[in-house]
Amino acid sequence: MDLQLKNKVAVLAASTDGLGLATAKQLLHEGAKVAICGRDEKRNAAAYNALTEAYDADDILVHQCDVTDKTQVDAFIIATIKKFTQIDIVITNAGGPPTGTFETLDIDAYNQAFQLTLMSAVYFIKATLPHLKKSDAASILTITSRSAKSPIPNLFMSNIIRPAVIGLTKTLSQEFGEYGIRVNSILPGWNETDRTVHLIEKRAEKLGISFDACKSDIVKNLPLKRMGKPEEFANAATFLVAPAASYINGVMLLVDGGDYPGLG
């Protein structure tokens, strides 16, 4: 299938590793140009090297940006337009909020999670909307989590803030339809990433068991009996933002190997 992504320009927030970087690679593979960002200069450099090993540097922009800072997000989008002159696709993403429970997390954690998880998406969509309106195949994808559908133990902040991103996504899918801009969300479950390692370490510490025992307990309860690979997530994300998915709008796609047991 031709996803019709050749020469489309995709902006990916906080995508210098993990699921975001895997998606950037897949978009490039399909012929798109990508602009990615991250806070850490070393990770940015490593991501740039990884991408340019396989793809043309003219099709890649890596920019230093804290996604919780509106001024920096605006500067990233300006840099993207300067290099590519257009934006067709926006994928919002951010590192997960801290682990913990209602009793262990302080009030500051709420403000930080709100800025990181919800407002970062708002900043990116606000900054790119004028450019998306000019595209003939505009698409927005918010990366959230399976926790937006069903709470995950010890992920209190993720459980309460990520549903707000779902609300944003669904609302914008209605509001932006008149501009021909599709807005969807993708909800990953357990994937083999550094973030997952961190979550398992914290869960193992809380339960007083080893990392390996904790991971085994998680995997044995997954329908497919394994965690997902970043490339599998990237395939789904790339399809959702592609012009080939032109009548998919307002969808919350679980990519969790069937972990979520609900009907809705």
N, C-alpha and C positions, 0 to 999 in steps of 0.2 A: 504494500500500500504506500502510495505517495502521500506523506503528511502535509505537503505543500508549505514546508517551512523554509525553503531556500530563500536566502537574503532577508528573511524576517529578523527583526532585532528584539532580543529578549533581555530584560533587566531582571536579575535575580538578587534578592537581598540576602546578606549573610550566607554566602554560598561558596566559601573557600575550602570547605571540607564536607564530609558526610553526604547526606541526601541531596543537598543543594549543588555540590560540586558534581556529583554523579549526574544530576539533571542537566547541568551546563554542558557536560561532555556529550550527552545524548542529543541535546539540541544542536550542538556543533556537528555531530555526526549526520544529522538530518539536513544540514546545510544552512542553519541559522547563524547569526552573529550574536555574541553574548557579552553582557556587561555584568560583572559580579563584584561584590564588595565584602569587606571584612574589617574588623578593628585592628587586628594584629599584623604588623608589617611582615613578619617571618612567614606566617600562614599565607598571606597574600602572595608573597614571592614564590612559595612552594606551589600554590595553586596555579599561578601564571606559568611556572615551569612545567607543571604536569599537563596543562592544556596545550601549551605551545609545542610540546614534544610530538603531539599528534595532529595539531591543527594550525592553521595560518594565524600568525600574530595579528594580522590586519583585521581578523574577525573577532578579536578578544580584547576586552578592557577589564583590568582589575584595579579597583579603586579603594583607597582606605576610607572607611566610613563606619561610624557608630550609628546603627539603625534607630536608636532611641533619641538621636539628636536631629531635629528637623532641619537645621541649617546644613548639617553634613549630608543629609539625604538629598536636599535640594542641590547641593554642589555636585553630588554624584550624578544626578539626572542631567544637570547642565553639561558635565563632562561626557556623558553618554551621547547626548545630542551633538556635541561638538565633534565626536569621533564618527558617529554613524548617521547623523541627521534625522533619524526617525526612531520611534519606539512602537512596537506592535504587541509585545507580550510583557507582562509584569508578574513576577512570582514573588510574593511576600514570604518572608521567612525570618526566624530569629532563634537564637539559642533558647533552650527551655528554661522556664523559671526555676528557682531553687526547690529542692525536695523538702518535704516536711509535712507536718500536720497543723491543724488549727492552733493547737496549744504550743507548738514549737516555733512557729513563725511569728515574727513581730510585725508591727504596723507598717514599718518601712518596706517590708517585703511585698505588701499589697501594691504600694505605689510603684515599686520597681517592676513587678510583674505586669502591671497595667501598661506601663510605658514600653516594656520589652515585647509583650505579646500582642497587645491590641493597638497601641498608638503607633508602633513602628509600621504596621500595615496601613494605618490611616495616612501616615506621612508619605509612604511610597505611592499610594493611590492618588492622593491629592497632587503630588508633584508630577505624576505622569499622565494624569487625565487629559490635559490639553493636547498631548501628543497622541494618546490613544484615540482620541476623537478623529484624528486625521488618518488613521489606519483603516484599510479596507478589511482587516482580519484581526481586530483587536481582541485581546483576551487577558483576563486577570485570574491568577490562581493563588489562593491563600493556602499555605502549608500549615496545618494545625496538628491534631493528634487524635488518636482513638479515644483519648480521655475526654474529648468534647462530646462523645456519645455515651460514655459510661465511665464513672470515676475509677481511677487507678490508685491503689493504696500508696500512701506517702507522697502523692503528687497533688497536694491540696491546691496550690496556686494554679497549676495546669488545669485541674478539674473545674475551677471556677472562672478562669479568665478565657480559656480557649473557646468555650461556648459563645462568648461575646464576639469572637472572630467569625464564628459560624453565622451569628445574627447579622453581622456586617456584610458577609458574603451574600447571604440570601437576599438581604435588602437591596444591595447594589445590583444584583442580578435583575431585579425588577426596575430599579431606577435607571440603569445604564442601557437597558434594552433598546431604547429609542435611538441610541448612538451606534447600535450594532456591536456593543462591547459585551462579550460574554464574561461572566464571573462565576467561578466554581471554587470548590475547596477540596483538598486531598488530605485524608486522615491516616497517617501511617501508624502501624502498630510497632511491634518489636522488630527492629532491624539491626544488622551487624554494623554498628557505628560507634564512634568514641562516646557519644552521648549515652548510648545504651550501656556501655561499659560503666560509665559513671553512675547511672541509675541502679544498675545491678550491685555495684559496690556499696551504695548507700542502703539499698534494701537488705543486703547481706549483713551489713553492720547493724542495722536495726533489729534484724532477726537473730543475730548472733550465730550465723552460719558462714561457711566458706563461700567465696565467689562462685566456684564451680558448682557447689550444691544449689546455690540460689538460682544460677542460670539453668541448671537441669530441671529444677522445679517449674520454672517459667515455660521452658520448651516443651516439657511433657504435657502441659495443659493447652498447648496450641494445636489446633486441628491438623495442621500439616507437619507437626512435630519438628519444626525448625523455625529459626528466625529468617526474616526476609533479607535479601541482598539489596544494597543501595541501587544497583542497576535495575532491579525489578521495580522499585519505586520510581526510578527515573523514566522507565518505559511508560508507566501509567501517566506520570505528570506530563511528559512530552506529548502524549496523545491528547490529553485534555486541553492543552493550550494551543494545539495545532489547528490550522484552518480545516483540516479533515474532520474535526469534531465540531463543525460549525453550528449544529443544532443542539448541542449539549450546553445547557445554561442553568445555573442555580443548583448544581448537583454537589452533594457532599460524598465524595467517593472514598470508601474505606479501602486501604491497602494494608491489610493486617492478617492475611492468610486465613480469614474467617474467625478471628479471635472474638470479635464482638458478636454476642449471641442473640441480640434483639432483632425484631422485625422492622423497626422504624429507625 
